[in-house]
Amino acid sequence: MSATRERNKNSNLALLTPATFIVLTALIFSSSLQAGLTPCAGTYNLGNSGASALASPGGSAAGCEQVDKEFANFQDPLFTFTDTGVGFSISGSLTATDNGNGTFTATSGSGFFNGDAIVLIPGSGTSPLGAFVYNDLLYPTGNPLLDTSGLLFQDTVTGAELNIWGNGASSPYSTYTYVGGLYVLQDNNSVFNLAEVAPEPATWTMLALGLGLIAAWRRGAAAKRLGS
């Protein structure tokens, strides 16, 4: 009887071979990273502003830290934004890196300004046309959401520079455009909103199932070592 149990145990372990484990892990973490998530939280959350914490595969802080070291920052957080004022409406999305201090730096972005396609000008300093100072910093949990330098875009139709910045108070924001040596739009009462894109529920489900498989594999591997 014991020999039969041993064969059944080995047969179950064979279903989760190292190769299978690697494939499952890749699929699981690919899904989590596409959602802008890392699988750990607290002091070990190196690369994400994301939602609720997930337990590490080993259930320990050390395991959590190691997972974050390997997988953090594969996918940057994604934000959506709107900015409205008298005679104009702007909307779009931004990809940003987590600076680790509650701020994010927008690295790419696109959207529309009254129907014209706009693209983010990444970086900081003086704008290419010399009209603005910018830094592309986001403060998603702050008030205001942008500092006094703010976001810089280029209107792909007119070539104008578009700067949105905070005025050091909860509201309003300022939205200016510059082209042909003129500040064509000068609105110091615009309304700016920023939101981080939440992961899809299906991603959470896949993560939970995947982490369960990893835990099962680890338990099986530990049992095999104890049995040998």
CYANA upper distance limits for C-alpha pairs under 8 A (distance plus 0.5 A):
  1 MET  CA      5 ARG  CA      6.85
  2 SER  CA      6 GLU  CA      6.64
  3 ALA  CA      7 ARG  CA      6.73
  4 THR  CA      8 ASN  CA      6.72
  5 ARG  CA      9 LYS  CA      6.61
  6 GLU  CA     10 ASN  CA      6.68
  7 ARG  CA     11 SER  CA      6.52
  8 ASN  CA     12 ASN  CA      6.70
  9 LYS  CA     13 LEU  CA      6.76
 10 ASN  CA     14 ALA  CA      6.62
 10 ASN  CA    224 LYS  CA      8.40
 11 SER  CA     15 LEU  CA      7.31
 12 ASN  CA     16 LEU  CA      7.86
 13 LEU  CA     17 THR  CA      7.28
 13 LEU  CA    217 TRP  CA      8.05
 13 LEU  CA    220 GLY  CA      6.69
 13 LEU  CA    221 ALA  CA      7.95
 15 LEU  CA     20 THR  CA      8.21
 16 LEU  CA     20 THR  CA      6.05
 16 LEU  CA     21 PHE  CA      6.54
 16 LEU  CA    217 TRP  CA      6.74
 17 THR  CA     21 PHE  CA      6.64
 18 PRO  CA     22 ILE  CA      6.68
 19 ALA  CA     23 VAL  CA      6.86
 20 THR  CA     24 LEU  CA      6.65
 21 PHE  CA     25 THR  CA      6.49
 21 PHE  CA    214 ILE  CA      7.68
 21 PHE  CA    217 TRP  CA      8.00
 22 ILE  CA     26 ALA  CA      6.62
 23 VAL  CA     27 LEU  CA      6.78
 24 LEU  CA     28 ILE  CA      6.60
 24 LEU  CA    210 GLY  CA      7.54
 25 THR  CA     29 PHE  CA      6.56
 25 THR  CA    210 GLY  CA      7.92
 25 THR  CA    214 ILE  CA      8.01
 26 ALA  CA     30 SER  CA      6.33
 27 LEU  CA     31 SER  CA      6.80
 28 ILE  CA     32 SER  CA      6.90
 28 ILE  CA    206 MET  CA      7.50
 28 ILE  CA    207 LEU  CA      6.38
 28 ILE  CA    210 GLY  CA      6.27
 28 ILE  CA    211 LEU  CA      8.26
 29 PHE  CA     33 LEU  CA      6.42
 29 PHE  CA     71 PHE  CA      8.10
 29 PHE  CA    207 LEU  CA      8.31
 30 SER  CA     34 GLN  CA      6.57
 31 SER  CA     35 ALA  CA      6.95
 31 SER  CA    203 THR  CA      6.88
 31 SER  CA    206 MET  CA      8.25
 31 SER  CA    207 LEU  CA      7.97
 32 SER  CA     36 GLY  CA      7.12
 32 SER  CA     37 LEU  CA      5.76
 32 SER  CA     38 THR  CA      7.02
 32 SER  CA     39 PRO  CA      7.93
 32 SER  CA    203 THR  CA      7.23
 32 SER  CA    204 TRP  CA      8.44
 32 SER  CA    207 LEU  CA      7.30
 33 LEU  CA     37 LEU  CA      5.65
 33 LEU  CA     38 THR  CA      6.92
 33 LEU  CA     71 PHE  CA      8.44
 33 LEU  CA     74 PHE  CA      6.72
 33 LEU  CA     75 GLN  CA      5.83
 34 GLN  CA     75 GLN  CA      6.62
 35 ALA  CA     75 GLN  CA      8.15
 35 ALA  CA    198 ALA  CA      8.23
 35 ALA  CA    199 PRO  CA      5.62
 35 ALA  CA    200 GLU  CA      7.93
 35 ALA  CA    203 THR  CA      7.77
 36 GLY  CA     48 ASN  CA      7.34
 36 GLY  CA     50 GLY  CA      7.36
 36 GLY  CA     75 GLN  CA      5.79
 36 GLY  CA     76 ASP  CA      6.38
 36 GLY  CA     77 PRO  CA      5.65
 36 GLY  CA     78 LEU  CA      7.78
 36 GLY  CA    199 PRO  CA      7.85
 37 LEU  CA     47 GLY  CA      8.46
 37 LEU  CA     48 ASN  CA      6.46
 37 LEU  CA     49 SER  CA      8.33
 37 LEU  CA     50 GLY  CA      6.23
 37 LEU  CA     51 ALA  CA      8.34
 37 LEU  CA     75 GLN  CA      8.05
 38 THR  CA     45 ASN  CA      7.47
 38 THR  CA     46 LEU  CA      8.50
 38 THR  CA     47 GLY  CA      7.29
 38 THR  CA     48 ASN  CA      6.77
 38 THR  CA     50 GLY  CA      8.30
 38 THR  CA     68 ASP  CA      7.16
 38 THR  CA     71 PHE  CA      7.55
 38 THR  CA     72 ALA  CA      6.36
 39 PRO  CA     45 ASN  CA      8.47
 39 PRO  CA     53 ALA  CA      7.54
 39 PRO  CA     54 LEU  CA      5.80
 39 PRO  CA     55 ALA  CA      7.35
 39 PRO  CA     56 SER  CA      6.93
 39 PRO  CA     64 CYS  CA      8.03
 39 PRO  CA     67 VAL  CA      7.97
 39 PRO  CA     68 ASP  CA      7.58
 40 CYS  CA     44 TYR  CA      6.65
 40 CYS  CA     45 ASN  CA      5.88
 40 CYS  CA     53 ALA  CA      6.33
 40 CYS  CA     54 LEU  CA      5.99
 40 CYS  CA     55 ALA  CA      6.75
 40 CYS  CA     56 SER  CA      6.63
 40 CYS  CA     64 CYS  CA      6.25
 40 CYS  CA     65 GLU  CA      8.04
 40 CYS  CA     67 VAL  CA      8.32
 40 CYS  CA     68 ASP  CA      7.18
 41 ALA  CA     45 ASN  CA      4.86
 41 ALA  CA     52 SER  CA      8.42
 41 ALA  CA     53 ALA  CA      5.57
 41 ALA  CA     54 LEU  CA      7.49
 42 GLY  CA     53 ALA  CA      8.44
 44 TYR  CA     61 ALA  CA      8.26
 44 TYR  CA     64 CYS  CA      7.24
 44 TYR  CA     65 GLU  CA      5.75
 44 TYR  CA     68 ASP  CA      7.19
 45 ASN  CA     65 GLU  CA      8.49
 45 ASN  CA     68 ASP  CA      7.26
 45 ASN  CA     72 ALA  CA      8.45
 46 LEU  CA     68 ASP  CA      6.92
 46 LEU  CA     69 LYS  CA      8.12
 46 LEU  CA     72 ALA  CA      6.60
 46 LEU  CA     73 ASN  CA      8.09
 46 LEU  CA    100 GLY  CA      7.95
 47 GLY  CA     68 ASP  CA      8.31
 47 GLY  CA     72 ALA  CA      5.40
 47 GLY  CA     73 ASN  CA      5.28
 47 GLY  CA     76 ASP  CA      8.26
 47 GLY  CA     98 ASP  CA      6.74
 47 GLY  CA    100 GLY  CA      8.27
 48 ASN  CA     72 ALA  CA      8.02
 48 ASN  CA     73 ASN  CA      7.75
 48 ASN  CA     76 ASP  CA      7.95
 48 ASN  CA     77 PRO  CA      7.31
 48 ASN  CA     98 ASP  CA      6.90
 49 SER  CA     77 PRO  CA      7.62
 49 SER  CA     98 ASP  CA      7.58
 50 GLY  CA     77 PRO  CA      8.27
 50 GLY  CA    198 ALA  CA      8.26
 51 ALA  CA    198 ALA  CA      8.15
 55 ALA  CA     59 GLY  CA      6.34
 55 ALA  CA     64 CYS  CA      7.92
 56 SER  CA     60 SER  CA      6.93
 56 SER  CA     61 ALA  CA      7.97
 56 SER  CA     63 GLY  CA      6.65
 56 SER  CA     64 CYS  CA      5.13
 56 SER  CA     67 VAL  CA      7.98
 57 PRO  CA     63 GLY  CA      7.49
 57 PRO  CA     64 CYS  CA      7.80
 57 PRO  CA    211 LEU  CA      6.52
 57 PRO  CA    214 ILE  CA      6.86
 57 PRO  CA    215 ALA  CA      6.42
 58 GLY  CA     63 GLY  CA      6.12
 58 GLY  CA     64 CYS  CA      7.92
 58 GLY  CA    215 ALA  CA      7.41
 58 GLY  CA    218 ARG  CA      8.40
 59 GLY  CA     63 GLY  CA      7.47
 59 GLY  CA     64 CYS  CA      7.87
 60 SER  CA     64 CYS  CA      6.65
 61 ALA  CA     65 GLU  CA      6.54
 62 ALA  CA     66 GLN  CA      6.78
 63 GLY  CA     67 VAL  CA      6.74
 64 CYS  CA     68 ASP  CA      6.80
 65 GLU  CA     69 LYS  CA      6.73
 66 GLN  CA     70 GLU  CA      6.93
 67 VAL  CA     71 PHE  CA      6.57
 67 VAL  CA     72 ALA  CA      8.37
 68 ASP  CA     72 ALA  CA      5.45
 73 ASN  CA     97 THR  CA      8.49
 76 ASP  CA     95 THR  CA      6.73
 76 ASP  CA     96 ALA  CA      6.23
 76 ASP  CA     97 THR  CA      6.00
 76 ASP  CA     98 ASP  CA      7.99
 77 PRO  CA     95 THR  CA      6.42
 77 PRO  CA     96 ALA  CA      6.15
 77 PRO  CA     97 THR  CA      7.18
 77 PRO  CA     98 ASP  CA      8.08
 77 PRO  CA    196 GLU  CA      7.75
 77 PRO  CA    197 VAL  CA      8.22
 78 LEU  CA     93 SER  CA      7.56
 78 LEU  CA     94 LEU  CA      6.25
 78 LEU  CA     95 THR  CA      5.16
 78 LEU  CA     96 ALA  CA      6.95
 78 LEU  CA    196 GLU  CA      6.44
 78 LEU  CA    197 VAL  CA      6.19
 79 PHE  CA     93 SER  CA      6.02
 79 PHE  CA     94 LEU  CA      5.54
 79 PHE  CA     95 THR  CA      6.84
 79 PHE  CA     96 ALA  CA      8.16
 79 PHE  CA    194 LEU  CA      7.24
 79 PHE  CA    195 ALA  CA      5.96
 79 PHE  CA    196 GLU  CA      4.75
 79 PHE  CA    197 VAL  CA      6.00
 80 THR  CA     91 SER  CA      8.11
 80 THR  CA     92 GLY  CA      6.29
 80 THR  CA     93 SER  CA      4.69
 80 THR  CA     94 LEU  CA      6.66
 80 THR  CA    194 LEU  CA      6.36
 80 THR  CA    195 ALA  CA      5.89
 80 THR  CA    196 GLU  CA      6.83
 80 THR  CA    197 VAL  CA      7.28
 81 PHE  CA     91 SER  CA      6.13
 81 PHE  CA     92 GLY  CA      6.06
 81 PHE  CA     93 SER  CA      6.50
 81 PHE  CA     94 LEU  CA      8.22
 81 PHE  CA    192 PHE  CA      7.76
 81 PHE  CA    193 ASN  CA      5.94
 81 PHE  CA    194 LEU  CA      4.96
 81 PHE  CA    195 ALA  CA      6.89
 82 THR  CA     89 SER  CA      8.08
 82 THR  CA     90 ILE  CA      6.01
 82 THR  CA     91 SER  CA      4.78
 82 THR  CA     92 GLY  CA      7.16
 82 THR  CA    191 VAL  CA      8.44
 82 THR  CA    192 PHE  CA      6.23
 82 THR  CA    193 ASN  CA      5.76
 82 THR  CA    194 LEU  CA      7.28
 83 ASP  CA     89 SER  CA      6.53
 83 ASP  CA     90 ILE  CA      5.43
 83 ASP  CA     91 SER  CA      6.84
 83 ASP  CA    190 SER  CA      7.02
 83 ASP  CA    191 VAL  CA      5.91
 83 ASP  CA    192 PHE  CA      4.84
 83 ASP  CA    193 ASN  CA      6.94
 84 THR  CA     88 PHE  CA      6.45
 84 THR  CA     89 SER  CA      5.04
 84 THR  CA     90 ILE  CA      6.59
 84 THR  CA    190 SER  CA      5.99
 84 THR  CA    191 VAL  CA      5.79
 84 THR  CA    192 PHE  CA      7.22
 85 GLY  CA     89 SER  CA      7.05
 85 GLY  CA    187 ASP  CA      7.43
 85 GLY  CA    189 ASN  CA      7.22
 85 GLY  CA    190 SER  CA      5.06
 85 GLY  CA    191 VAL  CA      6.96
 86 VAL  CA    187 ASP  CA      7.97
 86 VAL  CA    190 SER  CA      8.22
 88 PHE  CA    113 PHE  CA      7.60
 88 PHE  CA    114 ASN  CA      6.30
 89 SER  CA    113 PHE  CA      6.49
 89 SER  CA    114 ASN  CA      6.07
 90 ILE  CA    111 GLY  CA      7.69
 90 ILE  CA    112 PHE  CA      6.08
 90 ILE  CA    113 PHE  CA      5.10
 90 ILE  CA    114 ASN  CA      7.02
 91 SER  CA    111 GLY  CA      5.95
 91 SER  CA    112 PHE  CA      6.15
 91 SER  CA    113 PHE  CA      7.54
 92 GLY  CA    109 GLY  CA      7.72
 92 GLY  CA    110 SER  CA      6.02
 92 GLY  CA    111 GLY  CA      4.22
 92 GLY  CA    112 PHE  CA      6.86
 93 SER  CA    109 GLY  CA      6.02
 93 SER  CA    110 SER  CA      6.31
 93 SER  CA    111 GLY  CA      6.87
 94 LEU  CA    106 ALA  CA      6.64
 94 LEU  CA    107 THR  CA      7.96
 94 LEU  CA    108 SER  CA      6.33
 94 LEU  CA    109 GLY  CA      4.70
 94 LEU  CA    110 SER  CA      7.31
 95 THR  CA    106 ALA  CA      6.16
 95 THR  CA    107 THR  CA      6.36
 95 THR  CA    108 SER  CA      5.84
 95 THR  CA    109 GLY  CA      6.56
 96 ALA  CA    104 PHE  CA      6.33
 96 ALA  CA    105 THR  CA      5.63
 96 ALA  CA    106 ALA  CA      4.51
 96 ALA  CA    107 THR  CA      5.77
 96 ALA  CA    108 SER  CA      7.58
 97 THR  CA    104 PHE  CA      5.91
 97 THR  CA    105 THR  CA      5.83
 97 THR  CA    106 ALA  CA      7.04
 97 THR  CA    107 THR  CA      7.54
 98 ASP  CA    102 GLY  CA      8.11
 98 ASP  CA    103 THR  CA      7.03
 98 ASP  CA    104 PHE  CA      5.20
 98 ASP  CA    105 THR  CA      7.31
 99 ASN  CA    103 THR  CA      6.11
 99 ASN  CA    104 PHE  CA      5.85
 99 ASN  CA    105 THR  CA      7.49
100 GLY  CA    104 PHE  CA      8.44
102 GLY  CA    139 TYR  CA      7.21
102 GLY  CA    140 PRO  CA      8.17
102 GLY  CA    141 THR  CA      7.72
103 THR  CA    137 LEU  CA      7.29
103 THR  CA    138 LEU  CA      6.15
103 THR  CA    139 TYR  CA      5.47
103 THR  CA    140 PRO  CA      7.62
104 PHE  CA    137 LEU  CA      6.25
104 PHE  CA    138 LEU  CA      5.51
104 PHE  CA    139 TYR  CA      7.11
104 PHE  CA    140 PRO  CA      8.41
105 THR  CA    135 ASN  CA      8.36
105 THR  CA    136 ASP  CA      6.24
105 THR  CA    137 LEU  CA      5.14
105 THR  CA    138 LEU  CA      6.58
106 ALA  CA    122 PRO  CA      7.50
106 ALA  CA    136 ASP  CA      5.89
106 ALA  CA    137 LEU  CA      6.77
106 ALA  CA    138 LEU  CA      7.53
107 THR  CA    120 LEU  CA      8.30
107 THR  CA    122 PRO  CA      5.91
107 THR  CA    123 GLY  CA      7.98
107 THR  CA    136 ASP  CA      8.25
108 SER  CA    119 VAL  CA      8.15
108 SER  CA    120 LEU  CA      6.16
108 SER  CA    121 ILE  CA      7.94
108 SER  CA    122 PRO  CA      6.86
109 GLY  CA    119 VAL  CA      6.22
109 GLY  CA    120 LEU  CA      5.38
110 SER  CA    117 ALA  CA      7.79
110 SER  CA    118 ILE  CA      6.03
110 SER  CA    119 VAL  CA      4.84
110 SER  CA    120 LEU  CA      6.48
111 GLY  CA    117 ALA  CA      6.31
111 GLY  CA    118 ILE  CA      5.78
111 GLY  CA    119 VAL  CA      7.10
112 PHE  CA    116 ASP  CA      5.74
112 PHE  CA    117 ALA  CA      5.04
112 PHE  CA    118 ILE  CA      5.92
113 PHE  CA    117 ALA  CA      6.93
113 PHE  CA    118 ILE  CA      7.05
113 PHE  CA    155 ASP  CA      8.06
116 ASP  CA    155 ASP  CA      7.01
116 ASP  CA    156 THR  CA      7.42
116 ASP  CA    157 VAL  CA      6.57
117 ALA  CA    155 ASP  CA      6.65
117 ALA  CA    156 THR  CA      6.20
117 ALA  CA    157 VAL  CA      7.42
118 ILE  CA    153 PHE  CA      6.62
118 ILE  CA    154 GLN  CA      5.93
118 ILE  CA    155 ASP  CA      5.04
118 ILE  CA    156 THR  CA      6.11
119 VAL  CA    153 PHE  CA      5.81
119 VAL  CA    154 GLN  CA      6.00
119 VAL  CA    155 ASP  CA      7.37
119 VAL  CA    156 THR  CA      7.75
120 LEU  CA    151 LEU  CA      8.09
120 LEU  CA    152 LEU  CA      6.48
120 LEU  CA    153 PHE  CA      4.79
120 LEU  CA    154 GLN  CA      6.98
121 ILE  CA    152 LEU  CA      6.09
121 ILE  CA    153 PHE  CA      5.73
121 ILE  CA    154 GLN  CA      7.17
122 PRO  CA    136 ASP  CA      7.35
122 PRO  CA    152 LEU  CA      8.10
123 GLY  CA    134 TYR  CA      8.37
123 GLY  CA    135 ASN  CA      6.66
123 GLY  CA    136 ASP  CA      7.28
124 SER  CA    133 VAL  CA      7.87
124 SER  CA    134 TYR  CA      5.73
124 SER  CA    135 ASN  CA      4.52
124 SER  CA    136 ASP  CA      7.21
125 GLY  CA    133 VAL  CA      5.89
125 GLY  CA    134 TYR  CA      6.05
125 GLY  CA    135 ASN  CA      6.89
126 THR  CA    130 GLY  CA      6.26
126 THR  CA    131 ALA  CA      7.85
126 THR  CA    132 PHE  CA      6.26
126 THR  CA    133 VAL  CA      5.00
126 THR  CA    134 TYR  CA      6.93
127 SER  CA    131 ALA  CA      6.57
127 SER  CA    132 PHE  CA      5.77
127 SER  CA    133 VAL  CA      6.49
127 SER  CA    134 TYR  CA      7.36
127 SER  CA    152 LEU  CA      8.17
129 LEU  CA    161 GLU  CA      8.08
131 ALA  CA    161 GLU  CA      8.42
131 ALA  CA    178 TYR  CA      7.23
132 PHE  CA    149 SER  CA      8.41
132 PHE  CA    163 ASN  CA      7.63
133 VAL  CA    149 SER  CA      6.12
134 TYR  CA    149 SER  CA      4.81
134 TYR  CA    150 GLY  CA      5.85
134 TYR  CA    151 LEU  CA      6.62
134 TYR  CA    152 LEU  CA      6.74
134 TYR  CA    163 ASN  CA      8.20
135 ASN  CA    149 SER  CA      6.34
135 ASN  CA    150 GLY  CA      6.37
135 ASN  CA    151 LEU  CA      7.07
135 ASN  CA    152 LEU  CA      8.38
136 ASP  CA    149 SER  CA      8.06
136 ASP  CA    150 GLY  CA      5.87
136 ASP  CA    151 LEU  CA      4.93
136 ASP  CA    152 LEU  CA      7.15
137 LEU  CA    146 LEU  CA      7.02
137 LEU  CA    147 ASP  CA      7.72
137 LEU  CA    150 GLY  CA      6.72
137 LEU  CA    151 LEU  CA      7.51
138 LEU  CA    145 LEU  CA      6.48
138 LEU  CA    146 LEU  CA      5.97
138 LEU  CA    147 ASP  CA      8.29
138 LEU  CA    150 GLY  CA      8.30
139 TYR  CA    143 ASN  CA      7.96
139 TYR  CA    144 PRO  CA      7.73
139 TYR  CA    145 LEU  CA      5.09
139 TYR  CA    146 LEU  CA      6.43
139 TYR  CA    147 ASP  CA      8.48
140 PRO  CA    145 LEU  CA      6.13
140 PRO  CA    194 LEU  CA      7.18
140 PRO  CA    195 ALA  CA      7.64
140 PRO  CA    196 GLU  CA      8.29
141 THR  CA    145 LEU  CA      7.73
143 ASN  CA    169 ALA  CA      7.44
143 ASN  CA    170 SER  CA      5.68
144 PRO  CA    166 GLY  CA      6.56
144 PRO  CA    167 ASN  CA      8.29
144 PRO  CA    168 GLY  CA      7.11
144 PRO  CA    169 ALA  CA      6.41
144 PRO  CA    170 SER  CA      5.29
144 PRO  CA    171 SER  CA      7.41
145 LEU  CA    166 GLY  CA      7.53
145 LEU  CA    192 PHE  CA      8.46
145 LEU  CA    193 ASN  CA      8.22
145 LEU  CA    194 LEU  CA      7.69
146 LEU  CA    150 GLY  CA      5.85
146 LEU  CA    151 LEU  CA      8.22
146 LEU  CA    165 TRP  CA      6.07
146 LEU  CA    166 GLY  CA      5.37
147 ASP  CA    165 TRP  CA      6.42
147 ASP  CA    166 GLY  CA      5.33
147 ASP  CA    167 ASN  CA      7.49
147 ASP  CA    168 GLY  CA      7.09
148 THR  CA    165 TRP  CA      5.78
148 THR  CA    166 GLY  CA      5.52
148 THR  CA    167 ASN  CA      6.21
148 THR  CA    168 GLY  CA      7.10
149 SER  CA    164 ILE  CA      8.43
149 SER  CA    165 TRP  CA      6.12
149 SER  CA    166 GLY  CA      7.97
150 GLY  CA    163 ASN  CA      7.31
150 GLY  CA    164 ILE  CA      6.03
150 GLY  CA    165 TRP  CA      4.56
150 GLY  CA    166 GLY  CA      7.15
151 LEU  CA    163 ASN  CA      6.11
151 LEU  CA    164 ILE  CA      5.77
151 LEU  CA    165 TRP  CA      6.88
152 LEU  CA    161 GLU  CA      7.45
152 LEU  CA    162 LEU  CA      6.18
152 LEU  CA    163 ASN  CA      5.10
152 LEU  CA    164 ILE  CA      7.20
153 PHE  CA    161 GLU  CA      6.28
153 PHE  CA    162 LEU  CA      5.40
153 PHE  CA    163 ASN  CA      6.86
154 GLN  CA    159 GLY  CA      6.63
154 GLN  CA    160 ALA  CA      6.23
154 GLN  CA    161 GLU  CA      5.13
154 GLN  CA    162 LEU  CA      6.36
155 ASP  CA    159 GLY  CA      5.55
155 ASP  CA    160 ALA  CA      5.65
155 ASP  CA    161 GLU  CA      6.79
155 ASP  CA    162 LEU  CA      7.50
156 THR  CA    160 ALA  CA      8.22
158 THR  CA    179 VAL  CA      8.26
159 GLY  CA    179 VAL  CA      7.40
160 ALA  CA    177 THR  CA      6.74
160 ALA  CA    178 TYR  CA      5.84
160 ALA  CA    179 VAL  CA      5.06
160 ALA  CA    180 GLY  CA      8.44
161 GLU  CA    177 THR  CA      5.94
161 GLU  CA    178 TYR  CA      5.70
161 GLU  CA    179 VAL  CA      7.12
162 LEU  CA    175 THR  CA      7.73
162 LEU  CA    176 TYR  CA      6.31
162 LEU  CA    177 THR  CA      4.93
162 LEU  CA    178 TYR  CA      7.16
163 ASN  CA    174 SER  CA      8.48
163 ASN  CA    175 THR  CA      6.25
163 ASN  CA    176 TYR  CA      5.89
163 ASN  CA    177 THR  CA      6.89
164 ILE  CA    173 TYR  CA      7.63
164 ILE  CA    174 SER  CA      6.22
164 ILE  CA    175 THR  CA      5.04
164 ILE  CA    176 TYR  CA      7.17
165 TRP  CA    173 TYR  CA      6.34
165 TRP  CA    174 SER  CA      5.95
165 TRP  CA    175 THR  CA      7.23
166 GLY  CA    171 SER  CA      8.00
166 GLY  CA    172 PRO  CA      7.69
166 GLY  CA    173 TYR  CA      5.21
166 GLY  CA    174 SER  CA      6.85
167 ASN  CA    171 SER  CA      7.66
167 ASN  CA    172 PRO  CA      7.27
167 ASN  CA    173 TYR  CA      6.27
167 ASN  CA    174 SER  CA      7.48
171 SER  CA    189 ASN  CA      8.18
171 SER  CA    191 VAL  CA      7.83
172 PRO  CA    188 ASN  CA      7.30
172 PRO  CA    189 ASN  CA      5.36
172 PRO  CA    190 SER  CA      6.29
172 PRO  CA    191 VAL  CA      6.62
172 PRO  CA    192 PHE  CA      8.47
173 TYR  CA    188 ASN  CA      6.45
173 TYR  CA    189 ASN  CA      6.11
173 TYR  CA    190 SER  CA      5.48
173 TYR  CA    191 VAL  CA      6.55
173 TYR  CA    192 PHE  CA      7.03
174 SER  CA    186 GLN  CA      8.03
174 SER  CA    187 ASP  CA      6.05
174 SER  CA    188 ASN  CA      4.62
174 SER  CA    189 ASN  CA      6.48
174 SER  CA    190 SER  CA      6.19
175 THR  CA    185 LEU  CA      7.81
175 THR  CA    186 GLN  CA      6.75
175 THR  CA    187 ASP  CA      5.70
175 THR  CA    188 ASN  CA      6.90
175 THR  CA    189 ASN  CA      8.49
175 THR  CA    190 SER  CA      6.90
176 TYR  CA    183 TYR  CA      7.17
176 TYR  CA    184 VAL  CA      7.92
176 TYR  CA    185 LEU  CA      5.53
176 TYR  CA    186 GLN  CA      5.20
176 TYR  CA    187 ASP  CA      6.71
177 THR  CA    183 TYR  CA      6.04
177 THR  CA    184 VAL  CA      6.18
177 THR  CA    185 LEU  CA      5.51
177 THR  CA    186 GLN  CA      7.46
178 TYR  CA    182 LEU  CA      6.01
178 TYR  CA    183 TYR  CA      4.85
178 TYR  CA    184 VAL  CA      6.32
178 TYR  CA    185 LEU  CA      7.82
179 VAL  CA    183 TYR  CA      7.16
179 VAL  CA    184 VAL  CA      7.49
199 PRO  CA    203 THR  CA      7.23
199 PRO  CA    204 TRP  CA      8.19
200 GLU  CA    204 TRP  CA      7.58
201 PRO  CA    205 THR  CA      6.98
202 ALA  CA    206 MET  CA      6.75
203 THR  CA    207 LEU  CA      6.61
204 TRP  CA    208 ALA  CA      6.64
205 THR  CA    209 LEU  CA      6.77
206 MET  CA    210 GLY  CA      6.44
207 LEU  CA    211 LEU  CA      6.47
208 ALA  CA    212 GLY  CA      6.71
209 LEU  CA    213 LEU  CA      6.88
210 GLY  CA    214 ILE  CA      6.83
211 LEU  CA    215 ALA  CA      6.65
212 GLY  CA    216 ALA  CA      6.67
213 LEU  CA    217 TRP  CA      6.66
214 ILE  CA    218 ARG  CA      6.71
215 ALA  CA    219 ARG  CA      6.70
216 ALA  CA    220 GLY  CA      6.60
217 TRP  CA    221 ALA  CA      6.55
218 ARG  CA    222 ALA  CA      6.60
219 ARG  CA    223 ALA  CA      6.62
220 GLY  CA    224 LYS  CA      6.64
221 ALA  CA    225 ARG  CA      6.81
222 ALA  CA    226 LEU  CA      6.78
223 ALA  CA    227 GLY  CA      6.53
224 LYS  CA    228 SER  CA      6.62
